[in-house]
């Protein structure tokens, strides 16, 4: 309702057909006020990023196959359950016998349990919650639920994992528990990959999108690539910080906002021009970037 009022008042206040043509129509789509693209001006208010508030501890890595080096957590919502994937790593050793991919389950995202799956023997026991072991993908296994309409049921869950040499391996699963590596060879190798590398199906672009770790001028950075089939990926494009200096971005957690999945695609990287709304697969170029600020009506990050 607030968004609809804002857009209507903008056209009414200007009062001219020519000026109204410059108004951006968002229809019934939810949009986030994360920049000034949809804002004509602010009076008596300001945009502010709010700090997440720490709450209670809901999960501890206290099993023999977990430990203080556990991490790279991914939480997925699948129907009426939450799935939390993470790397179990009891000691600082990147080897096949140390790193393991685990899963925990929850009905509310607060109370978590470890299913005793019995799929892999880890730390001398098989009554554990490991879904992948003794595989290079365990280092940074990053799964997602494939929302593509014609996705085969046995590949409804997908994941990428692996390091810079030789590259990212692809995995699929029908239920998020039983995983199968798609092929022996990596599906993408143009990156460093030494942290989480997040892929998802972009409904707007009608293709898979992958954000992954690279190094640029000695700085940990993030690049982006796309694929039609999850196996063959296009030439990657670095995220563009505009005139801002580069700084280390260690762990990439880029995913679509669940209730506004179009909010991350606003500006054409090549021209700096705003992408016409409503956004569709036809009018969104593959090189659009959320970080370009060369246009007066492009994304501009809020002050910290």
TADAHU-V929809 format. One record per residue. RES is the residue in one letter. SS is DSSP state (@ for helix, = for strand, . for the rest). OMEGA is omega in whole degrees, -180 to 180 (* if undefined). BURIAL is I if it has 16 or more other ideal C-beta (glycine too) atoms within 10 Angstrom, else O. Layout:
# TADAHU-V929809
RES/SS/OMEGA/BURIAL ; RES/SS/OMEGA/BURIAL
This chain:
# TADAHU-V929809
X/./-179/O ; X/@/180/O ; X/@/-179/I ; X/@/179/O ; X/@/-179/O ; X/@/-177/O ; X/@/180/I ; X/@/-177/O ; X/@/-180/O ; X/@/-179/I ; X/@/-178/I ; X/@/-177/O ; X/@/-179/O ; X/@/169/O ; X/./180/O ; X/./-179/O ; X/@/-179/O ; X/@/179/O ; X/@/-180/O ; X/@/179/O ; X/./-180/O ; X/./179/O ; X/./180/O ; X/./179/I ; X/./177/O ; X/./178/I ; X/./179/O ; X/./-175/O ; X/./175/O ; X/./176/O ; X/./-180/I ; X/./176/O ; X/./-178/O ; X/./178/I ; X/./-177/I ; X/./-177/I ; X/./-176/I ; X/./-176/I ; X/./176/O ; X/./174/O ; X/./179/O ; X/./178/O ; X/./178/O ; X/./178/O ; X/./-180/O ; X/./175/O ; X/./-177/O ; X/./173/O ; X/./-178/O ; X/./-178/O ; X/./175/O ; X/./-178/O ; X/./178/O ; X/./177/O ; X/./-176/O ; X/./174/O ; X/./-177/O ; X/./-178/O ; X/./178/I ; X/./179/O ; X/./-171/I ; X/./177/O ; X/./-176/I ; X/./-179/O ; X/./-179/I ; X/./175/I ; X/./-170/I ; X/./180/O ; X/./176/I ; X/./-180/I ; X/=/-178/O ; X/=/-175/I ; X/=/172/I ; X/=/178/I ; X/=/-180/O ; X/=/173/I ; X/=/-180/O ; X/=/-176/O ; X/./-179/O ; X/./180/O ; X/=/170/O ; X/=/175/I ; X/=/178/I ; X/=/178/I ; X/=/180/I ; X/=/177/I ; X/=/170/I ; X/=/-175/I ; X/./-174/I ; X/./179/I ; X/./-176/O ; X/./-179/O ; X/./-179/O ; X/./178/O ; X/./-174/O ; X/./-177/O ; X/./-177/O ; X/./-177/I ; X/./-179/I ; X/=/178/I ; X/=/-176/I ; X/=/176/I ; X/=/172/I ; X/=/-175/I ; X/=/179/I ; X/=/175/I ; X/./-176/O ; X/./-179/O ; X/./-179/O ; X/./-179/O ; X/./-172/O ; X/=/175/I ; X/=/176/O ; X/./176/I ; X/./177/O ; X/./-168/O ; X/./-180/I ; X/./-178/O ; X/./-177/I ; X/./171/I ; X/./-178/O ; X/=/-180/I ; X/./176/I ; X/./-179/O ; X/=/-178/O ; X/./178/O ; X/./-176/O ; X/./-178/I ; X/./180/I ; X/=/176/I ; X/=/177/I ; X/=/-180/I ; X/=/179/I ; X/./-180/O ; X/./180/I ; X/@/-180/I ; X/@/-179/I ; X/@/-177/I ; X/@/-175/I ; X/./-178/I ; X/./-176/I ; X/=/-176/I ; X/=/172/I ; X/=/175/I ; X/=/-179/I ; X/./-178/I ; X/./177/O ; X/./-172/I ; X/./-178/O ; X/./179/O ; X/./178/I ; X/./-178/O ; X/@/-178/O ; X/@/177/O ; X/@/-177/I ; X/./172/I ; X/=/177/I ; X/=/-180/I ; X/=/171/I ; X/=/178/I ; X/=/180/I ; X/./-178/I ; X/./-174/I ; X/./178/O ; X/./1/O ; X/./179/O ; X/./-176/I ; X/=/175/I ; X/=/-180/I ; X/=/180/I ; X/=/175/I ; X/=/180/I ; X/=/176/I ; X/./-171/O ; X/./-178/O ; X/./-179/I ; X/./-177/O ; X/./-173/O ; X/=/178/I ; X/=/175/O ; X/=/-172/O ; X/./-179/O ; X/./-178/O ; X/./-176/O ; X/./176/O ; X/./179/I ; X/./180/I ; X/=/-174/I ; X/./-176/O ; X/./179/O ; X/./178/I ; X/./171/I ; X/./-174/I ; X/./167/I ; X/./180/I ; X/./178/I ; X/./-166/I ; X/=/176/I ; X/=/175/I ; X/=/175/I ; X/=/178/I ; X/=/-180/I ; X/./-178/O ; X/./-177/I ; X/./-178/I ; X/./178/O ; X/=/175/I ; X/=/179/I ; X/=/179/I ; X/=/172/I ; X/=/-170/I ; X/=/-176/I ; X/=/170/I ; X/=/171/I ; X/=/178/O ; X/=/-179/O ; X/./179/O ; X/./-177/O ; X/=/175/O ; X/=/-174/I ; X/=/-177/I ; X/=/175/I ; X/=/-173/I ; X/=/174/I ; X/=/-179/I ; X/=/-179/I ; X/=/176/I ; X/./-172/O ; X/./180/O ; X/./-179/I ; X/./-178/O ; X/./-172/O ; X/=/-177/I ; X/./177/O ; X/./-174/O ; X/./177/I ; X/=/177/O ; X/=/169/O ; X/./-174/I ; X/./180/I ; X/./-179/I ; X/./-179/O ; X/./-179/O ; X/./177/O ; X/./177/O ; X/./175/O ; X/./-176/O ; X/./171/O ; X/./-167/I ; X/./-175/O ; X/./-178/O ; X/./179/I ; X/./-177/O ; X/./176/I ; X/./177/I ; X/./173/I ; X/./-169/O ; X/./-175/O ; X/./177/O ; X/./-172/O ; X/./-180/I ; X/./-171/I ; X/./-176/I ; X/./-176/I ; X/./-174/I ; X/./-165/I ; X/=/178/I ; X/=/-177/I ; X/./-175/I ; X/./-174/O ; X/./-175/O ; X/./-177/I ; X/./176/O ; X/=/175/I ; X/./-178/I ; X/./175/O ; X/./5/I ; X/./-179/O ; X/./176/I ; X/./177/O ; X/./-177/O ; X/./-175/O ; X/./176/O ; X/./178/I ; X/./-178/O ; X/./-179/O ; X/./178/O ; X/=/-176/I ; X/=/177/I ; X/./-173/I ; X/./-178/I ; X/./-177/I ; X/./-176/I ; X/./180/O ; X/./177/I ; X/./-179/O ; X/./176/I ; X/./-176/I ; X/./174/I ; X/./-176/O ; X/./179/O ; X/./176/O ; X/./-179/O ; X/./*/O
